[in-house]
Amino acid sequence: MGAESPNLDRASSAEPVAQAARRRGVPTITDRCTGCGRCVAVCPPHVLWLEARGFSKIAVLHDAAGCTGCSHCALACPFSAVRMRAVAVGPLGNASF
């Protein structure tokens, strides 16, 4: 019975992430991004970063698998530069990007 609990724990912890990704998806950054950093500041799992591109900055999604799909980044962007893209979620809760 003790051997079954780790599998149950793993499945229950992955389920909210898979459900969130199924509902909202992952962020994509459009060319409207000004590099203000508001999306980066509100990202709970810290998967968005600012990168230098020439003399400007732009937000970049560095860990799509770590994204919970909460859409805080899209809501925080004053320029509508962050769009949520749907992802396919497999039967085991694995999201394909």
VOZALUM-979109 format. One line per field, with one value per atom (N, C-alpha, C, O): residue number from 0; residue in one letter; atom name; x, y negated, z. Coordinates in pm, whole numbers, plus 50000, padded with zeros to 5 digits. Layout:
REM VOZALUM-979109
k [NUM / ...]
r [A / ...]
a [CA / ...]
px [X / ...]
py [Y / ...]
pz [Z / ...]
This chain:
REM VOZALUM-979109
k [0 / 0 / 0 / 0 / 1 / 1 / 1 / 1 / 2 / 2 / 2 / 2 / 3 / 3 / 3 / 3 / 4 / 4 / 4 / 4 / 5 / 5 / 5 / 5 / 6 / 6 / 6 / 6 / 7 / 7 / 7 / 7 / 8 / 8 / 8 / 8 / 9 / 9 / 9 / 9 / 10 / 10 / 10 / 10 / 11 / 11 / 11 / 11 / 12 / 12 / 12 / 12 / 13 / 13 / 13 / 13 / 14 / 14 / 14 / 14 / 15 / 15 / 15 / 15 / 16 / 16 / 16 / 16 / 17 / 17 / 17 / 17 / 18 / 18 / 18 / 18 / 19 / 19 / 19 / 19 / 20 / 20 / 20 / 20 / 21 / 21 / 21 / 21 / 22 / 22 / 22 / 22 / 23 / 23 / 23 / 23 / 24 / 24 / 24 / 24 / 25 / 25 / 25 / 25 / 26 / 26 / 26 / 26 / 27 / 27 / 27 / 27 / 28 / 28 / 28 / 28 / 29 / 29 / 29 / 29 / 30 / 30 / 30 / 30 / 31 / 31 / 31 / 31 / 32 / 32 / 32 / 32 / 33 / 33 / 33 / 33 / 34 / 34 / 34 / 34 / 35 / 35 / 35 / 35 / 36 / 36 / 36 / 36 / 37 / 37 / 37 / 37 / 38 / 38 / 38 / 38 / 39 / 39 / 39 / 39 / 40 / 40 / 40 / 40 / 41 / 41 / 41 / 41 / 42 / 42 / 42 / 42 / 43 / 43 / 43 / 43 / 44 / 44 / 44 / 44 / 45 / 45 / 45 / 45 / 46 / 46 / 46 / 46 / 47 / 47 / 47 / 47 / 48 / 48 / 48 / 48 / 49 / 49 / 49 / 49 / 50 / 50 / 50 / 50 / 51 / 51 / 51 / 51 / 52 / 52 / 52 / 52 / 53 / 53 / 53 / 53 / 54 / 54 / 54 / 54 / 55 / 55 / 55 / 55 / 56 / 56 / 56 / 56 / 57 / 57 / 57 / 57 / 58 / 58 / 58 / 58 / 59 / 59 / 59 / 59 / 60 / 60 / 60 / 60 / 61 / 61 / 61 / 61 / 62 / 62 / 62 / 62 / 63 / 63 / 63 / 63 / 64 / 64 / 64 / 64 / 65 / 65 / 65 / 65 / 66 / 66 / 66 / 66 / 67 / 67 / 67 / 67 / 68 / 68 / 68 / 68 / 69 / 69 / 69 / 69 / 70 / 70 / 70 / 70 / 71 / 71 / 71 / 71 / 72 / 72 / 72 / 72 / 73 / 73 / 73 / 73 / 74 / 74 / 74 / 74 / 75 / 75 / 75 / 75 / 76 / 76 / 76 / 76 / 77 / 77 / 77 / 77 / 78 / 78 / 78 / 78 / 79 / 79 / 79 / 79 / 80 / 80 / 80 / 80 / 81 / 81 / 81 / 81 / 82 / 82 / 82 / 82 / 83 / 83 / 83 / 83 / 84 / 84 / 84 / 84 / 85 / 85 / 85 / 85 / 86 / 86 / 86 / 86 / 87 / 87 / 87 / 87 / 88 / 88 / 88 / 88 / 89 / 89 / 89 / 89 / 90 / 90 / 90 / 90 / 91 / 91 / 91 / 91 / 92 / 92 / 92 / 92 / 93 / 93 / 93 / 93 / 94 / 94 / 94 / 94 / 95 / 95 / 95 / 95 / 96 / 96 / 96 / 96]
r [M / M / M / M / G / G / G / G / A / A / A / A / E / E / E / E / S / S / S / S / P / P / P / P / N / N / N / N / L / L / L / L / D / D / D / D / R / R / R / R / A / A / A / A / S / S / S / S / S / S / S / S / A / A / A / A / E / E / E / E / P / P / P / P / V / V / V / V / A / A / A / A / Q / Q / Q / Q / A / A / A / A / A / A / A / A / R / R / R / R / R / R / R / R / R / R / R / R / G / G / G / G / V / V / V / V / P / P / P / P / T / T / T / T / I / I / I / I / T / T / T / T / D / D / D / D / R / R / R / R / C / C / C / C / T / T / T / T / G / G / G / G / C / C / C / C / G / G / G / G / R / R / R / R / C / C / C / C / V / V / V / V / A / A / A / A / V / V / V / V / C / C / C / C / P / P / P / P / P / P / P / P / H / H / H / H / V / V / V / V / L / L / L / L / W / W / W / W / L / L / L / L / E / E / E / E / A / A / A / A / R / R / R / R / G / G / G / G / F / F / F / F / S / S / S / S / K / K / K / K / I / I / I / I / A / A / A / A / V / V / V / V / L / L / L / L / H / H / H / H / D / D / D / D / A / A / A / A / A / A / A / A / G / G / G / G / C / C / C / C / T / T / T / T / G / G / G / G / C / C / C / C / S / S / S / S / H / H / H / H / C / C / C / C / A / A / A / A / L / L / L / L / A / A / A / A / C / C / C / C / P / P / P / P / F / F / F / F / S / S / S / S / A / A / A / A / V / V / V / V / R / R / R / R / M / M / M / M / R / R / R / R / A / A / A / A / V / V / V / V / A / A / A / A / V / V / V / V / G / G / G / G / P / P / P / P / L / L / L / L / G / G / G / G / N / N / N / N / A / A / A / A / S / S / S / S / F / F / F / F]
a [N / CA / C / O / N / CA / C / O / N / CA / C / O / N / CA / C / O / N / CA / C / O / N / CA / C / O / N / CA / C / O / N / CA / C / O / N / CA / C / O / N / CA / C / O / N / CA / C / O / N / CA / C / O / N / CA / C / O / N / CA / C / O / N / CA / C / O / N / CA / C / O / N / CA / C / O / N / CA / C / O / N / CA / C / O / N / CA / C / O / N / CA / C / O / N / CA / C / O / N / CA / C / O / N / CA / C / O / N / CA / C / O / N / CA / C / O / N / CA / C / O / N / CA / C / O / N / CA / C / O / N / CA / C / O / N / CA / C / O / N / CA / C / O / N / CA / C / O / N / CA / C / O / N / CA / C / O / N / CA / C / O / N / CA / C / O / N / CA / C / O / N / CA / C / O / N / CA / C / O / N / CA / C / O / N / CA / C / O / N / CA / C / O / N / CA / C / O / N / CA / C / O / N / CA / C / O / N / CA / C / O / N / CA / C / O / N / CA / C / O / N / CA / C / O / N / CA / C / O / N / CA / C / O / N / CA / C / O / N / CA / C / O / N / CA / C / O / N / CA / C / O / N / CA / C / O / N / CA / C / O / N / CA / C / O / N / CA / C / O / N / CA / C / O / N / CA / C / O / N / CA / C / O / N / CA / C / O / N / CA / C / O / N / CA / C / O / N / CA / C / O / N / CA / C / O / N / CA / C / O / N / CA / C / O / N / CA / C / O / N / CA / C / O / N / CA / C / O / N / CA / C / O / N / CA / C / O / N / CA / C / O / N / CA / C / O / N / CA / C / O / N / CA / C / O / N / CA / C / O / N / CA / C / O / N / CA / C / O / N / CA / C / O / N / CA / C / O / N / CA / C / O / N / CA / C / O / N / CA / C / O / N / CA / C / O / N / CA / C / O / N / CA / C / O / N / CA / C / O / N / CA / C / O / N / CA / C / O / N / CA / C / O / N / CA / C / O / N / CA / C / O / N / CA / C / O]
px [50082 / 50000 / 50086 / 50049 / 50201 / 50290 / 50351 / 50385 / 50366 / 50424 / 50329 / 50373 / 50198 / 50102 / 50092 / 50059 / 50118 / 50098 / 50186 / 50137 / 50314 / 50390 / 50328 / 50329 / 50274 / 50210 / 50086 / 50060 / 50009 / 49889 / 49926 / 49862 / 50031 / 50074 / 50122 / 50090 / 50198 / 50250 / 50136 / 50138 / 50038 / 49926 / 49843 / 49799 / 49821 / 49738 / 49811 / 49745 / 49944 / 50017 / 50028 / 50035 / 50028 / 50037 / 49901 / 49895 / 49794 / 49660 / 49625 / 49574 / 49647 / 49612 / 49688 / 49632 / 49814 / 49893 / 49835 / 49821 / 49802 / 49746 / 49610 / 49579 / 49528 / 49398 / 49414 / 49341 / 49508 / 49530 / 49577 / 49530 / 49669 / 49718 / 49607 / 49601 / 49520 / 49409 / 49312 / 49258 / 49290 / 49194 / 49250 / 49182 / 49374 / 49424 / 49543 / 49558 / 49626 / 49740 / 49866 / 49879 / 49957 / 50083 / 50095 / 50036 / 50170 / 50180 / 50272 / 50374 / 50233 / 50321 / 50336 / 50240 / 50455 / 50484 / 50483 / 50556 / 50401 / 50391 / 50490 / 50560 / 50494 / 50586 / 50542 / 50611 / 50430 / 50385 / 50459 / 50442 / 50540 / 50612 / 50709 / 50788 / 50702 / 50791 / 50903 / 50991 / 50898 / 50999 / 50977 / 51073 / 50854 / 50826 / 50845 / 50873 / 50830 / 50854 / 50736 / 50752 / 50619 / 50503 / 50463 / 50427 / 50471 / 50436 / 50534 / 50494 / 50661 / 50764 / 50741 / 50759 / 50700 / 50680 / 50565 / 50569 / 50461 / 50343 / 50343 / 50249 / 50442 / 50447 / 50478 / 50591 / 50377 / 50401 / 50510 / 50591 / 50517 / 50623 / 50756 / 50853 / 50762 / 50885 / 50942 / 51062 / 50859 / 50905 / 50921 / 50968 / 50883 / 50904 / 51024 / 51038 / 51109 / 51226 / 51233 / 51174 / 51306 / 51336 / 51473 / 51568 / 51481 / 51609 / 51640 / 51550 / 51767 / 51811 / 51813 / 51867 / 51755 / 51757 / 51805 / 51726 / 51931 / 51987 / 51984 / 52043 / 51917 / 51908 / 51776 / 51744 / 51699 / 51571 / 51561 / 51649 / 51453 / 51428 / 51298 / 51213 / 51284 / 51161 / 51138 / 51233 / 51012 / 50979 / 50991 / 50954 / 51043 / 51064 / 51018 / 51048 / 50944 / 50904 / 51018 / 51048 / 51083 / 51199 / 51166 / 51243 / 51053 / 51020 / 50871 / 50791 / 50835 / 50695 / 50634 / 50517 / 50712 / 50661 / 50630 / 50544 / 50701 / 50678 / 50563 / 50523 / 50510 / 50400 / 50273 / 50239 / 50202 / 50080 / 49956 / 49848 / 49969 / 49854 / 49764 / 49647 / 49816 / 49733 / 49688 / 49589 / 49758 / 49733 / 49750 / 49698 / 49820 / 49849 / 49928 / 49907 / 50019 / 50103 / 50020 / 50042 / 49925 / 49840 / 49752 / 49729 / 49703 / 49618 / 49697 / 49644 / 49824 / 49906 / 49962 / 50000 / 49967 / 50029 / 49942 / 49830 / 49993 / 49914 / 49911 / 49836 / 49993 / 50002 / 49941 / 49952 / 49877 / 49818 / 49921 / 49890 / 50042 / 50150 / 50159 / 50226 / 50094 / 50099 / 49965 / 49859 / 49972 / 49852 / 49867 / 49976 / 49758 / 49761 / 49733 / 49634 / 49821 / 49809 / 49770 / 49833 / 49665 / 49618 / 49722 / 49794 / 49729 / 49820 / 49739 / 49635 / 49787 / 49722 / 49773 / 49894 / 49682 / 49719 / 49684 / 49569 / 49783 / 49763 / 49690 / 49661 / 49659 / 49584 / 49654 / 49588 / 49786 / 49860 / 49887 / 49960 / 49828 / 49849 / 49973 / 50012 / 50037 / 50156 / 50116 / 50046 / 50159 / 50126 / 50228 / 50348 / 50181 / 50272 / 50271 / 50165 / 50391 / 50402 / 50439 / 50454]
py [50119 / 50000 / 49875 / 49774 / 49880 / 49765 / 49736 / 49621 / 49839 / 49819 / 49746 / 49687 / 49750 / 49685 / 49536 / 49461 / 49489 / 49349 / 49253 / 49145 / 49284 / 49190 / 49168 / 49055 / 49271 / 49254 / 49168 / 49085 / 49187 / 49106 / 48961 / 48870 / 48939 / 48802 / 48733 / 48616 / 48804 / 48745 / 48709 / 48602 / 48795 / 48770 / 48652 / 48570 / 48641 / 48533 / 48399 / 48296 / 48397 / 48271 / 48224 / 48104 / 48317 / 48279 / 48240 / 48169 / 48285 / 48261 / 48113 / 48072 / 48029 / 47887 / 47818 / 47732 / 47854 / 47794 / 47833 / 47749 / 47960 / 48007 / 47942 / 47906 / 47927 / 47863 / 47716 / 47666 / 47648 / 47507 / 47491 / 47402 / 47577 / 47569 / 47601 / 47540 / 47694 / 47731 / 47613 / 47590 / 47539 / 47429 / 47306 / 47246 / 47269 / 47139 / 47145 / 47057 / 47244 / 47256 / 47194 / 47177 / 47158 / 47096 / 46963 / 46944 / 46870 / 46737 / 46736 / 46804 / 46657 / 46624 / 46473 / 46400 / 46427 / 46285 / 46232 / 46283 / 46131 / 46075 / 45960 / 45922 / 45907 / 45797 / 45665 / 45564 / 45665 / 45545 / 45528 / 45426 / 45627 / 45622 / 45505 / 45487 / 45426 / 45311 / 45340 / 45256 / 45457 / 45491 / 45423 / 45404 / 45386 / 45315 / 45405 / 45355 / 45537 / 45630 / 45658 / 45730 / 45604 / 45629 / 45776 / 45830 / 45840 / 45983 / 46066 / 46163 / 46030 / 46101 / 46086 / 46181 / 45968 / 45941 / 46020 / 46055 / 46048 / 46116 / 46266 / 46334 / 46320 / 46462 / 46546 / 46543 / 46621 / 46698 / 46805 / 46817 / 46883 / 46983 / 46929 / 47004 / 46800 / 46734 / 46800 / 46830 / 46822 / 46883 / 46779 / 46813 / 46655 / 46545 / 46463 / 46433 / 46426 / 46344 / 46232 / 46241 / 46127 / 46021 / 46049 / 46080 / 46037 / 46054 / 45929 / 45863 / 45897 / 45783 / 45824 / 45929 / 45741 / 45761 / 45629 / 45537 / 45622 / 45497 / 45392 / 45412 / 45281 / 45175 / 45177 / 45081 / 45283 / 45293 / 45426 / 45512 / 45442 / 45566 / 45625 / 45555 / 45757 / 45826 / 45941 / 46002 / 45969 / 46081 / 46211 / 46218 / 46314 / 46444 / 46553 / 46549 / 46651 / 46767 / 46868 / 46925 / 46891 / 46979 / 47122 / 47214 / 47144 / 47279 / 47304 / 47289 / 47342 / 47365 / 47476 / 47469 / 47579 / 47690 / 47646 / 47705 / 47545 / 47496 / 47398 / 47363 / 47353 / 47259 / 47326 / 47437 / 47261 / 47317 / 47276 / 47329 / 47185 / 47141 / 47044 / 47030 / 46978 / 46891 / 46764 / 46703 / 46723 / 46604 / 46472 / 46370 / 46471 / 46345 / 46251 / 46129 / 46308 / 46229 / 46156 / 46038 / 46227 / 46167 / 46057 / 45954 / 46077 / 45977 / 45853 / 45742 / 45872 / 45760 / 45674 / 45560 / 45727 / 45653 / 45537 / 45558 / 45414 / 45298 / 45279 / 45196 / 45355 / 45340 / 45457 / 45463 / 45549 / 45669 / 45747 / 45800 / 45751 / 45820 / 45967 / 46043 / 46008 / 46146 / 46212 / 46166 / 46318 / 46393 / 46535 / 46591 / 46592 / 46730 / 46823 / 46807 / 46922 / 47019 / 47154 / 47201 / 47214 / 47343 / 47450 / 47447 / 47545 / 47659 / 47787 / 47791 / 47891 / 48021 / 48094 / 48100 / 48149 / 48222 / 48368 / 48401 / 48454 / 48596 / 48661 / 48594 / 48789 / 48859 / 48867 / 48885 / 48854 / 48860 / 48721 / 48707 / 48618 / 48482 / 48418 / 48310 / 48482 / 48425 / 48330 / 48368 / 48207 / 48107 / 48111 / 48126 / 48099 / 48092 / 47950 / 47894 / 47892 / 47752 / 47747 / 47638]
pz [50000 / 50000 / 50000 / 49940 / 50067 / 50071 / 49934 / 49906 / 49849 / 49717 / 49623 / 49525 / 49653 / 49565 / 49590 / 49497 / 49710 / 49743 / 49663 / 49627 / 49631 / 49549 / 49412 / 49362 / 49349 / 49219 / 49229 / 49142 / 49335 / 49354 / 49379 / 49326 / 49461 / 49489 / 49363 / 49341 / 49280 / 49158 / 49063 / 49002 / 49050 / 48960 / 49008 / 48927 / 49139 / 49191 / 49180 / 49161 / 49191 / 49180 / 49035 / 49010 / 48939 / 48798 / 48742 / 48641 / 48803 / 48750 / 48740 / 48636 / 48843 / 48829 / 48716 / 48648 / 48696 / 48589 / 48454 / 48365 / 48438 / 48311 / 48286 / 48172 / 48389 / 48373 / 48336 / 48250 / 48398 / 48366 / 48222 / 48152 / 48179 / 48041 / 47942 / 47835 / 47976 / 47888 / 47873 / 47765 / 47980 / 47977 / 47905 / 47822 / 47936 / 47891 / 47797 / 47713 / 47808 / 47720 / 47777 / 47898 / 47688 / 47725 / 47653 / 47547 / 47711 / 47648 / 47525 / 47521 / 47428 / 47316 / 47317 / 47342 / 47291 / 47295 / 47152 / 47066 / 47125 / 46991 / 46973 / 47067 / 46854 / 46825 / 46889 / 46876 / 46958 / 47031 / 47163 / 47230 / 47203 / 47330 / 47333 / 47240 / 47441 / 47457 / 47558 / 47578 / 47621 / 47721 / 47854 / 47929 / 47886 / 48011 / 48133 / 48242 / 48117 / 48225 / 48316 / 48415 / 48286 / 48373 / 48373 / 48477 / 48257 / 48249 / 48330 / 48396 / 48326 / 48400 / 48550 / 48626 / 48593 / 48735 / 48795 / 48913 / 48716 / 48771 / 48747 / 48789 / 48683 / 48649 / 48774 / 48824 / 48827 / 48950 / 48938 / 49030 / 48828 / 48822 / 48768 / 48756 / 48736 / 48689 / 48564 / 48559 / 48464 / 48339 / 48227 / 48119 / 48252 / 48157 / 48202 / 48321 / 48108 / 48138 / 48036 / 47928 / 48069 / 47972 / 47912 / 47983 / 47781 / 47711 / 47632 / 47580 / 47622 / 47541 / 47395 / 47359 / 47312 / 47166 / 47105 / 47085 / 47077 / 47027 / 47138 / 47244 / 47112 / 47211 / 47287 / 47358 / 47273 / 47343 / 47416 / 47405 / 47491 / 47564 / 47513 / 47459 / 47532 / 47495 / 47593 / 47641 / 47622 / 47709 / 47630 / 47513 / 47696 / 47632 / 47728 / 47847 / 47676 / 47754 / 47751 / 47646 / 47866 / 47870 / 47908 / 47877 / 47976 / 48022 / 47999 / 48091 / 47877 / 47843 / 47928 / 47964 / 47959 / 48040 / 48183 / 48248 / 48231 / 48367 / 48378 / 48488 / 48265 / 48264 / 48316 / 48273 / 48408 / 48464 / 48386 / 48411 / 48292 / 48214 / 48287 / 48252 / 48390 / 48473 / 48401 / 48441 / 48297 / 48215 / 48288 / 48242 / 48400 / 48469 / 48378 / 48379 / 48300 / 48211 / 48106 / 48080 / 48046 / 47943 / 48001 / 47936 / 48121 / 48185 / 48227 / 48226 / 48263 / 48309 / 48197 / 48220 / 48076 / 47965 / 47918 / 47872 / 47930 / 47887 / 47736 / 47685 / 47663 / 47518 / 47441 / 47318 / 47512 / 47451 / 47368 / 47262 / 47420 / 47348 / 47385 / 47316 / 47492 / 47536 / 47502 / 47546 / 47424 / 47386 / 47437 / 47434 / 47483 / 47531 / 47414 / 47343 / 47395 / 47287 / 47347 / 47442 / 47292 / 47343 / 47318 / 47218 / 47409 / 47394 / 47404 / 47470 / 47337 / 47345 / 47467 / 47491 / 47545 / 47665 / 47645 / 47615 / 47661 / 47642 / 47759 / 47858 / 47748 / 47851 / 47986 / 48088 / 47988 / 48114 / 48170 / 48268 / 48110 / 48156 / 48099 / 48143 / 48001 / 47940 / 47830 / 47737 / 47841 / 47740 / 47628 / 47653 / 47505 / 47391 / 47338 / 47312 / 47322 / 47282 / 47141 / 47085]
